[in-house]
Amino acid sequence: MSTVHLLRHGEIIQSHPRRFVGRQDLPLTDRGREQMSRLADYLATRSIARVLCSPLTRCRESAGILCSRLGGAPELAPDFCEIFLGDWEGLSVDEVRDRFPGCFEARGLDLAGFRPSGGESFHDLLHRTWPVFETLVKAADDGMAIVAHAGVNRVLLCRILGMPLENLFRLEQDYGCLNIVHHDRSGFRVETINSLH
């Protein structure tokens, strides 16, 4: 059996009003670093052979904190980068409504399939991340940690749980959270979702 510890990066600064973050390259806050330090202490009690992460700064920094406790160095996994929101990135909901009339409402009607201008849909995100995730987990002989993003984690968990992507926001993914997934001959099994250590 292989085990993957699927993490969301630590806290980043949120603007007010909230904006679509996507692939904006933002660092961790002090609280985010503390969250990852707590996770590192917990993961030190588990068998972790590899730490992989999205190449965005918030994930690289989070993975670096883990590796400072676990040893080794993070391995960059570009396919685990957050969903690309195209022309919506950095905009507030009101700005999206002003610049792209009707599109925010259209996204609400087709959450899985809607693509912002120049960006990806959640279906696209799943098709990008799942083959890499599945290959890594099936090939693993020992535990691994993957530091990714809320969108990435949600689409992967939806696939494992057999949930429609339209329901992905029913799965909470707080900053610095841990999801634990096992794989054996019978397939994938989820042990833990959105645990905070």
C-alpha positions as CSV (number, residue, x, y, z in Angstrom):
1,M,0.0,0.0,0.0
2,S,1.2,3.5,-0.8
3,T,0.1,6.6,1.1
4,V,0.1,10.2,-0.2
5,H,-0.2,13.2,2.2
6,L,-1.9,15.8,0.0
7,L,-1.4,19.3,1.5
8,R,-2.6,22.7,0.8
9,H,0.1,25.4,1.1
10,G,0.1,27.7,4.1
11,E,-1.8,31.0,4.4
12,I,-1.2,33.8,1.9
13,I,-2.3,37.4,2.2
14,Q,-5.9,37.9,1.1
15,S,-7.0,41.2,-0.3
16,H,-10.3,42.9,0.5
17,P,-12.4,42.6,-1.4
18,R,-11.3,39.0,-2.2
19,R,-9.8,38.5,-5.6
20,F,-9.3,35.5,-7.9
21,V,-5.8,34.3,-7.0
22,G,-5.1,31.5,-9.5
23,R,-1.5,31.4,-10.4
24,Q,-0.5,34.8,-8.9
25,D,2.8,34.1,-7.3
26,L,2.3,35.0,-3.6
27,P,4.5,34.2,-0.6
28,L,3.3,32.7,2.7
29,T,2.4,34.9,5.7
30,D,4.0,34.3,9.1
31,R,0.9,32.4,10.0
32,G,1.3,30.3,6.9
33,R,4.9,29.4,7.9
34,E,3.7,28.4,11.4
35,Q,1.0,26.2,9.8
36,M,3.6,24.4,7.7
37,S,5.9,24.0,10.7
38,R,3.1,22.2,12.6
39,L,2.5,20.0,9.6
40,A,6.2,19.2,9.4
41,D,6.2,18.1,13.0
42,Y,3.3,15.8,12.3
43,L,4.8,14.4,9.1
44,A,8.0,13.7,10.9
45,T,6.1,10.9,12.7
46,R,5.1,9.4,9.3
47,S,7.1,7.6,6.7
48,I,7.7,10.2,4.0
49,A,10.1,9.3,1.2
50,R,9.5,12.3,-1.2
51,V,8.1,15.8,-1.0
52,L,6.7,17.2,-4.3
53,C,5.2,20.6,-4.8
54,S,3.7,23.0,-7.2
55,P,6.3,25.5,-8.6
56,L,4.5,28.5,-7.2
57,T,6.3,30.3,-4.4
58,R,3.6,29.5,-1.7
59,C,4.0,25.8,-2.4
60,R,7.8,25.8,-2.8
61,E,8.1,27.8,0.5
62,S,5.7,25.4,2.2
63,A,7.6,22.3,0.9
64,G,10.9,23.8,2.0
65,I,9.6,24.1,5.6
66,L,8.6,20.4,5.5
67,C,11.9,19.3,4.1
68,S,13.8,21.3,6.7
69,R,12.3,18.9,9.2
70,L,12.0,15.7,7.1
71,G,15.3,16.0,5.2
72,G,15.9,16.0,1.4
73,A,14.7,18.7,-1.0
74,P,11.3,19.4,-2.6
75,E,10.8,18.1,-6.1
76,L,9.0,20.6,-8.4
77,A,5.9,19.1,-10.1
78,P,4.6,21.7,-12.6
79,D,1.4,19.8,-13.3
80,F,0.2,20.5,-9.7
81,C,0.2,24.3,-10.3
82,E,-3.1,25.9,-9.4
83,I,-5.9,26.4,-11.9
84,F,-5.1,29.2,-14.4
85,L,-7.9,31.8,-14.3
86,G,-6.7,33.7,-17.4
87,D,-8.0,37.3,-17.6
88,W,-9.8,36.9,-14.3
89,E,-6.6,36.6,-12.2
90,G,-6.2,39.4,-9.7
91,L,-9.7,40.7,-10.2
92,S,-12.5,41.0,-7.7
93,V,-16.0,39.5,-8.4
94,D,-17.3,43.0,-9.2
95,E,-14.4,43.7,-11.6
96,V,-15.1,40.4,-13.4
97,R,-18.8,41.3,-13.7
98,D,-17.9,44.7,-15.1
99,R,-15.3,43.5,-17.6
100,F,-16.9,40.2,-18.7
101,P,-20.7,40.7,-18.5
102,G,-22.6,37.5,-17.8
103,C,-19.5,35.4,-17.4
104,F,-19.5,35.1,-13.6
105,E,-23.1,33.9,-13.7
106,A,-22.2,31.5,-16.6
107,R,-19.5,30.0,-14.4
108,G,-22.0,29.4,-11.6
109,L,-24.2,27.5,-14.0
110,D,-21.3,25.3,-15.3
111,L,-18.7,25.3,-12.5
112,A,-16.8,22.3,-13.9
113,G,-16.7,23.2,-17.5
114,F,-16.6,27.0,-17.7
115,R,-13.3,28.5,-18.8
116,P,-12.6,32.2,-18.0
117,S,-11.1,34.1,-20.9
118,G,-7.6,32.6,-21.5
119,G,-7.9,30.3,-18.6
120,E,-8.7,26.7,-17.5
121,S,-11.9,25.0,-16.4
122,F,-12.0,22.6,-13.4
123,H,-12.4,19.8,-16.0
124,D,-9.1,21.0,-17.6
125,L,-7.5,21.1,-14.2
126,L,-8.5,17.5,-13.4
127,H,-7.2,16.3,-16.8
128,R,-3.9,18.0,-16.2
129,T,-3.4,16.8,-12.6
130,W,-5.0,13.3,-12.4
131,P,-2.6,11.3,-14.7
132,V,0.4,12.6,-12.9
133,F,-1.1,12.0,-9.4
134,E,-2.2,8.5,-10.3
135,T,1.1,7.6,-11.8
136,L,3.1,8.9,-8.8
137,V,0.9,7.2,-6.2
138,K,0.7,3.8,-8.0
139,A,4.5,3.8,-8.4
140,A,5.2,4.7,-4.8
141,D,6.7,2.1,-2.4
142,D,6.6,4.4,0.5
143,G,4.7,7.5,1.7
144,M,5.0,10.9,-0.1
145,A,3.8,14.4,0.5
146,I,2.4,16.6,-2.2
147,V,2.1,20.4,-1.5
148,A,-0.5,21.8,-3.9
149,H,-3.5,24.2,-4.0
150,A,-7.1,24.2,-3.0
151,G,-8.3,23.8,-6.6
152,V,-5.9,21.0,-7.3
153,N,-6.7,19.1,-4.1
154,R,-10.4,19.4,-4.6
155,V,-10.5,18.0,-8.2
156,L,-8.3,15.1,-7.2
157,L,-10.4,14.3,-4.2
158,C,-13.6,14.6,-6.3
159,R,-12.1,12.0,-8.7
160,I,-11.1,9.6,-5.9
161,L,-14.5,10.0,-4.1
162,G,-16.6,9.7,-7.3
163,M,-18.1,13.2,-6.7
164,P,-19.2,15.3,-9.6
165,L,-16.8,18.2,-10.1
166,E,-19.8,20.6,-9.8
167,N,-19.7,19.8,-6.1
168,L,-16.0,20.5,-5.5
169,F,-16.6,23.5,-3.2
170,R,-18.4,21.1,-0.8
171,L,-14.9,19.9,0.1
172,E,-13.2,22.4,2.5
173,Q,-9.5,23.0,1.9
174,D,-8.1,25.3,4.5
175,Y,-4.7,26.8,4.4
176,G,-2.1,24.3,5.7
177,C,-4.6,21.4,5.7
178,L,-3.8,17.7,5.2
179,N,-5.6,15.1,3.2
180,I,-4.5,11.4,3.5
181,V,-5.1,9.0,0.6
182,H,-4.1,5.4,0.4
183,H,-3.7,3.2,-2.7
184,D,-3.5,-0.6,-2.9
185,R,-4.8,-3.4,-5.2
186,S,-8.4,-2.4,-4.5
187,G,-7.8,1.2,-5.6
188,F,-7.8,4.5,-3.8
189,R,-9.2,5.1,-0.3
190,V,-9.5,8.5,1.5
191,E,-8.6,8.4,5.2
192,T,-8.6,12.1,6.0
193,I,-9.8,15.4,4.4
194,N,-9.0,18.9,5.5
195,S,-7.2,18.0,8.8
196,L,-5.4,20.8,10.5
197,H,-2.4,19.8,12.7
